[in-house]
Amino acid sequence: MAVYGFGVVVAPVLGPTLGGWLTDTYSWRYAFYINIPIGILALFMISRFVHDPVYIRNAKPGAFDNLGFGLLCLWTGSLQIILDKGQEDDWFAAVWIRWATLLLAVSFIWFVVHSWRARAPLVDLRVLKRNWNFAVCCVLIFLLGFVLYIQVAMLPLFYQEVLGYTALTAGFVVAPRGMGSMLGLPLVGYVSQKVDNRWLLFLGFVIFCAMSLALSFVNLEIGPRTLLLPIVVTGFGMSFLFVPIGNMGTATVSNQEMGNATGIFNLLRNIGGSVGISVAQTELIRRAAFHQERLAAAVPQSGRWFQEHLTQFTHYFGFHLGPANGRMVAAGAMYRLLQQQALLLSFIDIFRWSAVVAGVAALLGWLFHKVRHQHDGGSPSH
């Protein structure tokens, strides 16, 4: 699980650096084009190195669940479109969003009922009823995807939108998170066989919570190395999350149910990430407008502080651009400062909210039943 965690945890961390280089060097479109050769390489390696175990090769799955597959495509597709375009079209103010949400609700409920009652469904949701640890695992992996992808998406955006970094520089600044993960994963892989994984899970979420709170103290004067320690420690803490969740969630799942369980596991992680990014982007825009309104009300244009700074700016720009343009450019510069400060406060809100979610997840981890490790690959609960 620790080795597997390298790909799951480290890849999204290194992605912003490569994506930033492609964006600055070529175009943002190449962040999508690069998936083509990578996808071809993945297909080749799967065909060459990945083989089904005996219990899958000899299984007789029966007819393909066309209804389940169609419903799965329908509700996940609807959800993704809503999350991608919701903020752009003002969410439920748009008629098509309301219709898409209705389609999502109907197809999702139908999918759950079908998957629960069918004899051989595409996704057997009854494993959630049969296995308490796996049900808790699904909740926690959703929350982990939620807070993890918020940081993966929001921190580079903070450096670019608030501090004016290029995409490549922002990618380099957040890349040390990957070093923290690479240091932590081998350690966790060893320690997880020695101690109760619930403590590791609790520690990981507490670290994530603490580092999210540390990020909420950012200001406009930080440099590229200011957040180095919180970024590295966040990556280290993430390694304490994925391995214990995977270990405890699948410990009591039989080999025959493992493919179905891991499919649900990965789906919920990705959905959690999509929901987290969408919520964060929406709140980033709305909280920025909220803070801008409050700051403007706290510093009225007729106030002494505003007039003094406007006069100073006017003299400065007037010296370089002429008296006729000085005041207009000065007013624009002050408005941009207002926007920058409001956006900073909005990012702070998001980091604090992600800390709250991580704190709740740390407590939910104790809902796991304790598992006993065995060397033969099984880890029955007791």
C-alpha positions as CSV (number, residue, x, y, z in Angstrom):
1,M,0.0,0.0,0.0
2,A,2.9,2.4,0.7
3,V,4.4,1.7,-2.8
4,Y,1.0,2.1,-4.4
5,G,0.6,5.3,-2.4
6,F,3.6,6.8,-4.2
7,G,1.6,7.1,-7.4
8,V,-1.6,8.3,-5.8
9,V,-0.1,10.9,-3.5
10,V,3.0,12.0,-5.2
11,A,1.7,12.3,-8.8
12,P,-0.9,15.0,-8.0
13,V,1.8,16.9,-6.2
14,L,4.3,16.9,-9.0
15,G,1.6,17.6,-11.6
16,P,1.5,21.4,-10.9
17,T,5.2,21.7,-11.6
18,L,5.0,19.9,-14.9
19,G,1.8,21.7,-15.8
20,G,3.3,25.0,-15.0
21,W,6.3,24.4,-17.2
22,L,4.1,23.3,-20.1
23,T,1.8,26.3,-19.6
24,D,4.7,28.8,-19.5
25,T,6.8,27.2,-22.2
26,Y,4.1,26.1,-24.7
27,S,0.4,26.5,-23.9
28,W,-2.1,25.3,-21.2
29,R,-3.5,22.9,-23.9
30,Y,-0.3,20.8,-23.6
31,A,-1.4,19.9,-20.0
32,F,-4.1,17.9,-21.7
33,Y,-2.1,16.8,-24.8
34,I,0.5,15.1,-22.5
35,N,-2.1,12.6,-21.4
36,I,-2.0,11.0,-24.8
37,P,1.6,9.6,-24.7
38,I,1.2,8.9,-21.0
39,G,-2.0,7.0,-21.6
40,I,-0.4,5.0,-24.4
41,L,2.5,4.1,-22.1
42,A,0.0,3.1,-19.4
43,L,-1.9,0.8,-21.8
44,F,1.4,-0.9,-22.9
45,M,2.5,-1.5,-19.3
46,I,-0.9,-2.8,-18.3
47,S,-0.9,-5.3,-21.2
48,R,2.7,-6.3,-20.4
49,F,2.8,-6.5,-16.6
50,V,-0.7,-6.6,-15.1
51,H,-2.3,-10.0,-14.9
52,D,-5.5,-11.2,-13.3
53,P,-5.2,-13.5,-10.3
54,V,-6.6,-17.0,-10.5
55,Y,-9.9,-16.2,-8.8
56,I,-10.6,-13.6,-11.4
57,R,-9.4,-15.5,-14.4
58,N,-11.6,-18.5,-13.4
59,A,-14.6,-16.4,-12.4
60,K,-17.9,-16.6,-14.3
61,P,-19.3,-13.0,-14.0
62,G,-22.3,-13.6,-16.2
63,A,-24.0,-11.0,-18.4
64,F,-22.7,-7.5,-18.4
65,D,-24.8,-5.0,-16.4
66,N,-25.7,-2.6,-19.1
67,L,-28.3,-0.8,-17.0
68,G,-25.9,-0.2,-14.2
69,F,-23.2,0.9,-16.5
70,G,-25.5,3.4,-18.3
71,L,-26.8,4.8,-15.0
72,L,-23.2,5.1,-13.6
73,C,-22.1,7.1,-16.8
74,L,-25.2,9.3,-16.5
75,W,-24.9,10.4,-12.9
76,T,-21.2,10.7,-12.9
77,G,-21.3,12.7,-16.2
78,S,-24.0,14.9,-14.9
79,L,-22.1,15.5,-11.6
80,Q,-18.9,16.4,-13.4
81,I,-20.6,18.9,-15.8
82,I,-22.4,20.5,-12.9
83,L,-19.2,20.9,-10.9
84,D,-17.3,22.2,-13.9
85,K,-19.8,24.7,-15.1
86,G,-21.8,25.5,-12.0
87,Q,-19.9,28.6,-10.8
88,E,-19.5,29.9,-14.4
89,D,-23.3,29.9,-14.9
90,D,-24.2,30.9,-11.3
91,W,-25.3,27.5,-10.2
92,F,-29.1,27.0,-9.8
93,A,-29.8,30.4,-11.3
94,A,-29.3,28.7,-14.6
95,V,-32.2,26.6,-15.8
96,W,-30.0,23.9,-17.4
97,I,-28.2,23.4,-14.0
98,R,-31.5,22.7,-12.4
99,W,-32.4,20.2,-15.1
100,A,-29.0,18.6,-14.9
101,T,-29.3,18.3,-11.1
102,L,-32.7,16.6,-11.5
103,L,-31.1,14.2,-14.0
104,L,-28.3,13.6,-11.5
105,A,-30.6,12.9,-8.6
106,V,-32.9,10.5,-10.6
107,S,-30.0,8.6,-12.2
108,F,-28.1,8.3,-8.9
109,I,-31.0,7.1,-6.9
110,W,-31.9,4.6,-9.6
111,F,-28.3,3.4,-9.7
112,V,-28.1,2.9,-6.0
113,V,-31.4,1.0,-5.9
114,H,-30.4,-1.2,-8.9
115,S,-26.9,-1.8,-7.5
116,W,-28.4,-2.8,-4.1
117,R,-31.1,-5.2,-5.4
118,A,-29.7,-6.7,-8.6
119,R,-28.2,-10.2,-8.5
120,A,-25.0,-9.4,-10.3
121,P,-24.7,-5.6,-10.5
122,L,-21.8,-3.7,-12.1
123,V,-21.1,-2.2,-8.7
124,D,-22.1,-4.2,-5.7
125,L,-23.0,-1.6,-3.0
126,R,-24.0,-4.3,-0.6
127,V,-20.4,-4.6,0.4
128,L,-21.0,-1.3,2.4
129,K,-23.6,-3.2,4.5
130,R,-21.5,-6.3,4.9
131,N,-18.3,-4.6,5.9
132,W,-18.3,-1.8,8.5
133,N,-14.6,-0.9,8.0
134,F,-15.0,-0.5,4.3
135,A,-18.1,1.8,4.8
136,V,-16.0,4.0,7.1
137,C,-13.2,3.9,4.6
138,C,-15.4,5.2,1.9
139,V,-16.4,8.2,4.0
140,L,-12.8,9.0,4.9
141,I,-11.4,8.6,1.4
142,F,-14.1,11.0,0.1
143,L,-13.1,13.6,2.8
144,L,-9.4,13.0,2.1
145,G,-9.9,13.6,-1.6
146,F,-11.9,16.7,-0.7
147,V,-9.2,18.4,1.4
148,L,-6.3,17.0,-0.6
149,Y,-7.4,18.4,-4.0
150,I,-8.4,21.7,-2.4
151,Q,-4.8,22.2,-1.4
152,V,-3.3,20.8,-4.6
153,A,-5.5,23.2,-6.7
154,M,-5.7,26.3,-4.4
155,L,-2.1,26.7,-3.3
156,P,-0.6,27.2,-6.8
157,L,-3.5,29.4,-7.6
158,F,-2.8,31.5,-4.5
159,Y,0.8,32.1,-5.7
160,Q,-0.3,33.0,-9.2
161,E,-3.4,35.1,-8.5
162,V,-2.4,36.9,-5.3
163,L,1.4,37.1,-5.5
164,G,1.7,37.2,-9.3
165,Y,4.0,34.1,-9.7
166,T,4.2,32.4,-13.1
167,A,2.7,29.0,-13.4
168,L,6.1,27.4,-13.5
169,T,7.4,29.2,-10.4
170,A,4.2,28.4,-8.5
171,G,4.7,24.7,-9.4
172,F,8.2,24.7,-8.1
173,V,7.1,26.4,-4.9
174,V,4.6,23.7,-4.1
175,A,6.6,20.7,-5.4
176,P,8.4,20.1,-2.0
177,R,5.1,18.5,-0.8
178,G,6.1,15.5,-3.0
179,M,9.4,15.2,-1.1
180,G,7.5,15.1,2.2
181,S,5.3,12.3,0.8
182,M,8.3,10.3,-0.5
183,L,9.9,10.5,2.9
184,G,6.8,9.5,4.8
185,L,5.4,6.6,2.7
186,P,8.3,4.1,3.3
187,L,8.1,4.9,7.1
188,V,4.4,4.5,7.2
189,G,4.6,1.2,5.2
190,Y,6.8,-0.2,8.0
191,V,5.1,1.4,11.0
192,S,1.6,0.4,9.9
193,Q,2.5,-3.2,10.6
194,K,3.5,-2.4,14.1
195,V,0.9,-0.1,15.5
196,D,-2.8,0.5,15.5
197,N,-3.5,2.2,12.1
198,R,-6.2,4.4,13.7
199,W,-3.4,6.3,15.5
200,L,-1.6,6.8,12.2
201,L,-4.8,8.0,10.5
202,F,-5.5,10.4,13.4
203,L,-2.0,11.7,13.3
204,G,-2.1,12.3,9.5
205,F,-5.4,14.2,9.6
206,V,-4.2,16.3,12.6
207,I,-1.0,17.2,10.7
208,F,-3.1,18.1,7.7
209,C,-5.4,20.2,9.9
210,A,-2.5,22.0,11.6
211,M,-0.7,22.8,8.3
212,S,-3.9,24.1,6.8
213,L,-4.2,26.4,9.7
214,A,-0.6,27.4,9.2
215,L,-1.4,28.3,5.6
216,S,-4.3,30.5,6.8
217,F,-1.7,33.0,8.2
218,V,-0.3,33.9,4.8
219,N,0.0,37.6,3.9
220,L,1.1,39.6,0.9
221,E,4.7,39.8,2.1
222,I,5.7,36.1,2.0
223,G,8.5,34.8,-0.2
224,P,8.9,31.5,-2.1
225,R,10.5,29.8,0.9
226,T,8.1,31.1,3.6
227,L,5.7,28.2,3.3
228,L,8.4,25.6,2.6
229,L,8.1,23.9,6.0
230,P,4.2,23.7,6.0
231,I,4.2,22.4,2.4
232,V,6.8,19.6,3.2
233,V,5.1,18.7,6.5
234,T,1.7,18.5,4.7
235,G,3.2,16.0,2.2
236,F,4.6,14.0,5.1
237,G,1.3,14.0,6.8
238,M,-0.5,12.9,3.7
239,S,1.5,9.7,3.7
240,F,0.0,8.9,7.1
241,L,-3.5,9.0,5.6
242,F,-3.6,7.0,2.4
243,V,-1.9,3.9,3.6
244,P,-3.9,3.4,6.9
245,I,-7.2,4.2,5.1
246,G,-6.4,1.6,2.4
247,N,-5.2,-1.0,5.0
248,M,-8.1,-0.7,7.3
249,G,-10.7,-0.3,4.6
250,T,-9.7,-3.5,2.7
251,A,-8.5,-5.5,5.6
252,T,-11.8,-7.4,6.0
253,V,-12.7,-7.5,2.3
254,S,-12.4,-10.9,0.7
255,N,-10.4,-11.4,-2.5
256,Q,-13.6,-12.0,-4.5
257,E,-14.9,-8.6,-3.4
258,M,-11.6,-6.7,-3.7
259,G,-12.0,-5.5,-7.2
260,N,-15.5,-4.2,-6.5
261,A,-14.4,-2.5,-3.3
262,T,-11.3,-0.8,-4.7
263,G,-13.4,0.5,-7.6
264,I,-15.8,2.2,-5.1
265,F,-12.8,3.4,-3.1
266,N,-11.1,5.1,-6.1
267,L,-14.4,6.5,-7.4
268,L,-15.2,8.2,-4.1
269,R,-11.7,9.6,-3.9
270,N,-12.0,11.2,-7.3
271,I,-15.5,12.5,-6.6
272,G,-14.3,14.0,-3.3
273,G,-11.6,15.8,-5.1
274,S,-14.0,17.1,-7.8
275,V,-16.4,18.3,-5.2
276,G,-13.7,19.9,-3.1
277,I,-12.2,21.8,-6.1
278,S,-15.6,23.0,-7.2
279,V,-16.6,24.1,-3.7
280,A,-13.3,25.9,-3.2
281,Q,-13.5,27.7,-6.6
282,T,-17.0,28.8,-5.9
283,E,-16.2,30.1,-2.4
284,L,-13.0,31.7,-3.6
285,I,-15.0,34.0,-5.9
286,R,-17.9,34.6,-3.5
287,R,-15.8,35.2,-0.4
288,A,-13.6,37.6,-2.4
289,A,-16.7,39.6,-3.3
290,F,-17.8,39.5,0.3
291,H,-14.5,40.7,1.7
292,Q,-14.2,43.3,-1.0
293,E,-17.5,44.8,0.0
294,R,-16.5,44.8,3.7
295,L,-13.1,46.3,3.1
296,A,-14.6,49.1,0.9
297,A,-17.2,49.8,3.7
298,A,-14.4,49.9,6.3
299,V,-12.3,52.3,4.3
300,P,-14.8,54.9,2.7
301,Q,-13.5,57.0,-0.2
302,S,-14.3,60.1,1.8
303,G,-12.2,58.9,4.8
304,R,-8.9,60.4,5.8
305,W,-6.8,57.2,5.2
306,F,-8.1,56.7,1.7
307,Q,-7.7,60.4,0.6
308,E,-4.1,60.5,2.0
309,H,-3.0,57.4,0.1
310,L,-4.9,58.5,-3.0
311,T,-3.0,61.8,-2.9
312,Q,0.3,60.0,-2.5
313,F,-0.4,57.7,-5.4
314,T,-1.6,60.5,-7.6
315,H,1.6,62.4,-7.0
316,Y,3.7,59.3,-7.8
317,F,1.9,58.4,-11.0
318,G,1.5,62.1,-12.0
319,F,5.2,62.5,-11.9
320,H,5.7,59.6,-14.4
321,L,2.5,59.9,-16.5
322,G,1.5,63.5,-16.2
323,P,-1.0,65.2,-13.9
324,A,-3.9,64.4,-16.2
325,N,-3.5,60.7,-15.9
326,G,-2.1,60.5,-12.4
327,R,-5.4,60.5,-10.4
328,M,-7.1,58.0,-12.7
329,V,-4.2,55.5,-12.6
330,A,-3.9,56.0,-8.8
331,A,-7.5,55.2,-8.3
332,G,-7.1,52.0,-10.4
333,A,-4.0,51.0,-8.4
334,M,-5.8,51.4,-5.1
335,Y,-8.8,49.3,-6.5
336,R,-6.4,46.5,-7.5
337,L,-4.9,46.6,-4.0
338,L,-8.4,46.2,-2.6
339,Q,-9.1,43.2,-4.9
340,Q,-5.8,41.6,-4.0
341,Q,-6.5,42.0,-0.2
342,A,-10.0,40.6,-0.6
343,L,-8.7,37.6,-2.6
344,L,-6.1,36.9,0.1
345,L,-8.8,36.8,2.7
346,S,-10.8,34.5,0.6
347,F,-7.9,32.0,0.3
348,I,-7.5,32.2,4.1
349,D,-11.1,31.3,4.5
350,I,-10.7,28.2,2.3
351,F,-7.6,27.0,4.1
352,R,-9.4,27.4,7.4
353,W,-12.4,25.5,6.2
354,S,-10.2,22.6,4.9
355,A,-8.6,22.5,8.3
356,V,-12.1,22.0,9.9
357,V,-12.9,19.2,7.5
358,A,-9.6,17.5,8.3
359,G,-10.3,17.8,12.0
360,V,-13.7,16.2,11.6
361,A,-12.1,13.4,9.5
362,A,-9.5,12.8,12.3
363,L,-12.3,12.0,14.7
364,L,-14.2,9.9,12.3
365,G,-11.2,7.6,11.9
366,W,-11.9,6.2,15.3
367,L,-15.0,4.6,13.9
368,F,-12.8,1.9,12.3
369,H,-12.8,-1.5,14.0
370,K,-9.3,-2.4,15.1
371,V,-7.6,-4.9,12.7
372,R,-5.0,-7.6,13.4
373,H,-2.2,-7.8,10.9
374,Q,-1.2,-11.2,9.4
375,H,1.7,-12.2,7.2
376,D,-0.5,-14.3,4.9
377,G,-2.2,-11.2,3.4
378,G,-5.3,-11.3,5.5
379,S,-6.1,-8.8,8.3
380,P,-9.3,-9.9,10.0
381,S,-11.0,-7.5,12.4
382,H,-11.6,-8.2,16.0
